[in-house]
Structures are given as C-alpha cells and as structure tokens.
C-alpha cells in the first residue's frame, strides 16, 4: 500500500481542526469577552527517496486574536470592560488564578463577587471579594469597589485585580476557556490598568 495515505491524512486532520476552530468561534460570536481562536499550519517535506514532492501538514501556531471586542453599554453597576490589554483575575475551578475579559459580575447570596459563570473574582490582594449584606456595589475606573448600605455612606471594600500580560509570557487559553500565562505563574497586579464601568466587552469574532 502506498503510504501516501498517511500524508493525506495529515492534510485532512488539519482541515478538520480548522473547521472545529471556526465553528467554535462562530458559536461564541455573542459571548462577552470572547477572544477568537486562531490556528495556522505549515508544510513539512517528507524525507526519503522518491518523497520530495510529499509534505505533511503540521500545526505551527495556535493562539487568539488580541484585538478587543466592541464596547457594549449596559449601565449596570457590576458590568465592566477592561481597557487595552488588561485582564480580570478570577479563581478557576482548579483553584488556580486565571484571567478573563468577561466582566459581567454579580454578588452571590453569600456576599461574594463572582463572574457570570460563578467563579470568584479576585482582588488586587489575590483573594475573593466580600460585600456587606444588602449593599449596592459600584466599580471605579481603577477597579476600586465601593459598597453602599442603605442609610450609610459608601465605603471602599477593595479593588479588582487587573493584570496585563507581557510579550515574554503571553496568555494561553485553557480547556476551561480561561487564560493563563504560558509560564504558569500568576501575573502581578497592574496599578495602571483601567476599566470602563457600566459596559461589557463583546466578542471579537468577525462573523463575516
């Protein structure tokens, strides 16, 4: 049997992978903070006599489109869009620190600020954020969290952790859809990072 079939299979596998990436992107065209996935392939010549015209298709790079999605104004106090390349820090299901651009937050019955999927949002100190019972929460442009209990003056209860990745340690998307630095180390808090309150970031997928 001509083993060219194995060479052909690499091309078919690459095409199937590309189709899966495109399908996942389109499925998340309305997901807040979603970063479109991308994948590229390269041709690798097959070594051996009589094989110079045959090549394998191998994945060369995979990553995400870094261009921010559109601003979606909501007017909601607990909605926020990270400005520039800043990311919100959250605690993943595995207990590690991870990062997201999805800034539609909520307060649980236990008084903890969480993401729309229920993950704890982290403060600049690295811990979860607790809100006084019955308090109305608002977010400042620097991530400052203010809580106002009816009949009382607003009080500062903390600050969201906003982190900015560096080219030396870029973010990678995990199977849980959250992002983490390639090194696996948590990113430091960025005191200069800013957010836009009362808005969320739309998906940056181009469906056209």
C-alpha positions as CSV (number, residue, x, y, z in Angstrom):
1,X,0.0,0.0,0.0
2,X,1.3,3.4,-0.9
3,X,1.9,5.2,2.4
4,X,0.9,8.5,0.8
5,X,-2.4,7.9,2.5
6,X,-0.7,8.9,5.8
7,X,0.5,12.1,4.3
8,X,-3.1,12.8,3.0
9,X,-4.4,12.1,6.5
10,X,-2.4,15.0,7.9
11,X,-4.0,17.4,5.5
12,X,-7.4,16.1,6.3
13,X,-6.7,16.4,10.0
14,X,-5.6,20.0,9.6
15,X,-8.7,20.8,7.6
16,X,-10.9,19.2,10.3
17,X,-9.1,21.1,13.1
18,X,-9.5,24.4,11.2
19,X,-13.2,23.7,10.8
20,X,-13.6,23.0,14.5
21,X,-11.8,26.3,15.4
22,X,-14.1,28.2,13.0
23,X,-17.2,26.5,14.4
24,X,-16.2,27.3,18.0
25,X,-15.6,30.9,17.1
26,X,-19.0,31.3,15.4
27,X,-20.7,29.6,18.4
28,X,-19.2,32.4,20.6
29,X,-19.9,35.4,18.5
30,X,-22.3,36.7,21.2
31,X,-20.2,35.6,24.2
32,X,-19.0,38.6,26.3
33,X,-15.2,38.9,26.3
34,X,-14.6,36.0,24.0
35,X,-11.3,36.1,22.1
36,X,-11.4,34.4,18.7
37,X,-9.2,31.4,18.4
38,X,-6.8,31.0,15.6
39,X,-4.6,28.2,14.3
40,X,-2.1,28.0,11.4
41,X,-0.3,25.1,9.8
42,X,3.0,24.6,8.0
43,X,4.1,22.2,5.4
44,X,7.0,19.8,6.3
45,X,8.7,17.9,3.5
46,X,8.7,14.1,3.8
47,X,12.2,12.7,4.0
48,X,13.2,9.8,1.8
49,X,13.8,8.6,-1.7
50,X,11.0,9.5,-4.1
51,X,9.2,11.6,-1.5
52,X,10.4,15.0,-2.3
53,X,7.1,16.1,-3.6
54,X,5.2,15.0,-0.5
55,X,4.6,17.1,2.6
56,X,3.0,16.8,6.0
57,X,0.6,19.4,7.3
58,X,1.6,20.2,10.9
59,X,0.1,22.8,13.3
60,X,2.6,25.7,13.5
61,X,0.9,28.1,15.9
62,X,-2.3,28.4,17.8
63,X,-3.5,31.3,19.9
64,X,-6.1,34.0,20.0
65,X,-6.9,37.3,18.3
66,X,-5.8,40.1,20.7
67,X,-7.9,42.9,19.2
68,X,-10.5,43.9,21.9
69,X,-14.2,43.3,21.1
70,X,-16.7,46.2,20.8
71,X,-17.9,48.2,23.8
72,X,-21.4,47.2,24.9
73,X,-23.0,49.8,27.1
74,X,-25.3,48.4,29.8
75,X,-25.4,51.0,32.5
76,X,-25.2,48.1,35.1
77,X,-23.1,48.8,38.2
78,X,-21.4,45.4,38.1
79,X,-20.6,45.4,34.4
80,X,-17.0,46.3,33.5
81,X,-14.8,46.3,30.4
82,X,-11.0,46.1,30.9
83,X,-9.3,48.8,28.9
84,X,-6.5,48.0,26.5
85,X,-4.9,44.6,27.2
86,X,-5.8,44.4,30.9
87,X,-7.5,41.2,32.2
88,X,-9.7,40.5,35.2
89,X,-8.2,37.9,37.6
90,X,-10.5,35.1,38.8
91,X,-10.1,31.8,40.6
92,X,-10.6,28.8,38.3
93,X,-12.4,25.6,39.3
94,X,-8.9,24.1,39.8
95,X,-8.1,26.7,42.4
96,X,-5.5,28.5,40.4
97,X,-5.5,32.1,39.3
98,X,-6.8,32.7,35.8
99,X,-7.8,35.6,33.6
100,X,-10.9,36.6,31.6
101,X,-12.2,39.6,29.7
102,X,-15.8,38.8,30.6
103,X,-16.7,41.5,33.0
104,X,-20.3,40.9,33.8
105,X,-20.1,40.3,37.6
106,X,-22.7,39.5,40.3
107,X,-22.9,39.2,44.0
108,X,-23.9,35.8,45.5
109,X,-26.3,35.3,48.4
110,X,-23.2,34.7,50.5
111,X,-21.9,38.2,49.5
112,X,-19.1,37.3,47.2
113,X,-18.4,38.9,43.8
114,X,-18.3,36.3,41.1
115,X,-18.3,36.1,37.3
116,X,-21.4,35.2,35.3
117,X,-20.3,31.6,35.5
118,X,-19.9,31.7,39.3
119,X,-16.1,31.9,39.6
120,X,-14.8,34.1,42.4
121,X,-13.4,37.5,41.2
122,X,-10.1,38.3,42.8
123,X,-8.9,41.5,44.5
124,X,-5.5,43.1,44.0
125,X,-4.5,41.2,47.1
126,X,-5.2,37.9,45.4
127,X,-8.2,36.9,47.5
128,X,-12.0,36.8,46.9
129,X,-14.1,40.0,47.5
130,X,-16.8,40.1,50.1
131,X,-19.6,42.6,50.0
132,X,-21.6,43.7,53.1
133,X,-25.1,42.3,53.1
134,X,-27.7,44.4,51.3
135,X,-25.0,46.8,49.9
136,X,-25.2,48.3,46.4
137,X,-21.9,47.9,44.7
138,X,-20.2,50.1,42.1
139,X,-16.9,50.0,40.3
140,X,-14.4,52.8,39.8
141,X,-12.3,53.2,36.6
142,X,-9.2,52.0,38.6
143,X,-11.0,48.9,39.8
144,X,-11.9,50.3,43.2
145,X,-15.0,48.6,44.6
146,X,-17.4,50.8,46.6
147,X,-20.3,49.4,48.6
148,X,-23.2,51.5,49.9
149,X,-25.5,50.1,52.6
150,X,-28.9,52.0,52.6
151,X,-28.7,54.8,55.1
152,X,-24.9,54.8,55.2
153,X,-22.1,56.4,53.4
154,X,-20.3,54.4,50.6
155,X,-17.2,52.6,51.7
156,X,-14.2,51.2,49.8
157,X,-14.2,47.5,50.2
158,X,-11.3,46.7,47.9
159,X,-10.0,46.8,44.3
160,X,-10.3,44.4,41.4
161,X,-7.1,42.7,40.3
162,X,-6.3,43.9,36.8
163,X,-3.3,42.3,35.2
164,X,-1.6,43.0,31.9
165,X,0.4,40.2,30.1
166,X,3.8,40.7,28.6
167,X,5.2,39.6,25.3
168,X,7.7,37.4,27.2
169,X,5.0,35.5,28.9
170,X,1.8,35.5,26.7
171,X,-1.5,34.2,27.7
172,X,-2.8,30.8,26.6
173,X,-6.4,29.6,26.6
174,X,-7.1,26.6,28.7
175,X,-9.7,23.8,28.3
176,X,-11.8,25.7,30.8
177,X,-11.8,28.7,28.4
178,X,-9.9,30.8,30.9
179,X,-6.5,32.2,30.1
180,X,-3.2,31.7,32.0
181,X,0.4,32.8,31.3
182,X,2.5,30.3,29.4
183,X,4.9,30.1,32.4
184,X,2.0,29.1,34.7
185,X,2.9,31.9,37.1
186,X,0.2,34.4,38.2
187,X,0.6,37.8,36.7
188,X,1.2,40.8,39.0
189,X,-1.4,43.4,39.7
190,X,-1.2,46.3,37.2
191,X,-1.9,49.5,39.2
192,X,-2.0,51.5,35.9
193,X,-4.7,49.3,34.3
194,X,-8.2,50.8,33.9
195,X,-11.7,49.7,33.3
196,X,-14.9,51.1,31.8
197,X,-17.8,50.6,34.2
198,X,-21.3,50.2,33.1
199,X,-20.2,48.3,29.9
200,X,-19.0,44.9,28.8
201,X,-16.7,43.8,26.0
202,X,-18.4,42.0,23.2
203,X,-16.9,39.0,21.3
204,X,-14.1,39.9,18.9
205,X,-15.2,37.2,16.5
206,X,-15.7,38.5,12.9
207,X,-18.6,36.5,11.6
208,X,-18.4,37.9,8.1
